[in-house]
Amino acid sequence: MIPFIPFEISLLTAAQSMIGIFLSTALVQSGIDKLADRKGNLDWLEGHFSSSILNGMVPLMLSIITVLELAGGGLCAVGAVLLMIGHTGNYLITGLLIAGFNFLALFFGQRVAKDYEGAAVLVGYFILTMLGILSFTI
């Protein structure tokens, strides 16, 4: 248990919730950016994938990634709060699973576009997501 807080929470629950809040912040911000500047994102991505096999699929891919980011991020946020106040971790687990699929999709796209630096940045997010999922098996 963590001392000096007004409710009882284990260190594992605190860590799981912090992972959820961290990922929620990254995913929701990214999803909102994609909604607020869809045209700018679309233009950049079309150039990014112009010489790849994904060239004609950019609008669909952008829509799918936006939905995954907002759904995964929203569920991670709600799930983290619910977990901290003593409810089940099901929302957080679902958010983490969606986030994991999102990072896999982004990683695939970066590799296909031969943006190896961009792909490498995603590895940390994916590892954190997997640790969050695996923490529920303890």
Backbone hydrogen bonds, N-H to C=O, Kabsch-Sander energy under -0.5 kcal/mol:
donor,donor_aa,acceptor,acceptor_aa,energy
2,I,9,I,-1.4
5,I,2,I,-0.6
14,A,10,S,-2.4
15,A,11,L,-2.7
16,Q,12,L,-2.7
17,S,13,T,-2.4
18,M,14,A,-2.4
19,I,15,A,-2.3
20,G,16,Q,-2.1
21,I,17,S,-2.5
22,F,18,M,-2.7
23,L,19,I,-2.6
24,S,20,G,-2.3
25,T,21,I,-2.4
26,A,22,F,-1.9
27,L,23,L,-2.9
28,V,24,S,-2.8
29,Q,25,T,-1.8
30,S,26,A,-1.9
31,G,27,L,-2.7
32,I,28,V,-2.8
33,D,29,Q,-2.2
34,K,30,S,-2.0
35,L,31,G,-1.7
36,A,32,I,-3.1
37,D,33,D,-2.2
38,R,35,L,-0.8
41,N,37,D,-2.6
42,L,38,R,-3.1
43,D,39,K,-2.8
44,W,40,G,-2.3
45,L,41,N,-2.8
46,E,42,L,-2.6
47,G,43,D,-1.6
48,H,44,W,-2.3
49,F,45,L,-2.5
50,S,47,G,-0.9
52,S,49,F,-1.9
55,N,52,S,-1.5
57,M,54,L,-1.8
58,V,55,N,-0.8
61,M,57,M,-2.8
62,L,58,V,-2.9
63,S,59,P,-1.9
64,I,60,L,-2.5
65,I,61,M,-2.7
66,T,62,L,-2.2
67,V,63,S,-2.2
68,L,64,I,-2.6
69,E,65,I,-2.7
70,L,66,T,-2.4
71,A,67,V,-2.8
72,G,68,L,-2.8
73,G,69,E,-2.6
74,G,70,L,-2.3
75,L,71,A,-2.5
76,C,72,G,-2.2
77,A,73,G,-2.2
78,V,74,G,-2.6
79,G,75,L,-2.8
80,A,76,C,-2.3
81,V,77,A,-1.9
82,L,78,V,-2.7
83,L,79,G,-2.5
84,M,80,A,-2.0
85,I,81,V,-1.6
86,G,83,L,-1.5
87,H,82,L,-2.9
93,I,89,G,-3.0
94,T,90,N,-2.4
95,G,91,Y,-2.5
96,L,92,L,-2.7
97,L,93,I,-2.4
98,I,94,T,-2.3
99,A,95,G,-2.6
100,G,96,L,-2.5
101,F,97,L,-2.1
102,N,98,I,-2.4
103,F,99,A,-2.8
104,L,100,G,-2.1
105,A,101,F,-2.4
106,L,102,N,-2.7
107,F,103,F,-2.6
108,F,104,L,-2.6
109,G,105,A,-2.3
110,Q,106,L,-2.5
111,R,107,F,-2.4
112,V,108,F,-2.6
113,A,109,G,-2.2
114,K,111,R,-1.3
115,D,110,Q,-3.0
116,Y,114,K,-1.1
119,A,115,D,-2.1
120,A,116,Y,-2.1
121,V,117,E,-1.6
122,L,118,G,-1.0
122,L,119,A,-0.5
123,V,119,A,-0.7
123,V,120,A,-0.8
124,G,120,A,-0.6
124,G,121,V,-0.5
125,Y,121,V,-0.7
126,F,122,L,-2.4
127,I,123,V,-2.8
128,L,124,G,-2.4
129,T,125,Y,-2.2
130,M,126,F,-2.7
131,L,127,I,-2.6
132,G,128,L,-2.2
133,I,129,T,-2.3
134,L,130,M,-3.0
135,S,131,L,-1.9
136,F,132,G,-0.5
136,F,133,I,-1.4
137,T,134,L,-2.1
138,I,135,S,-1.0
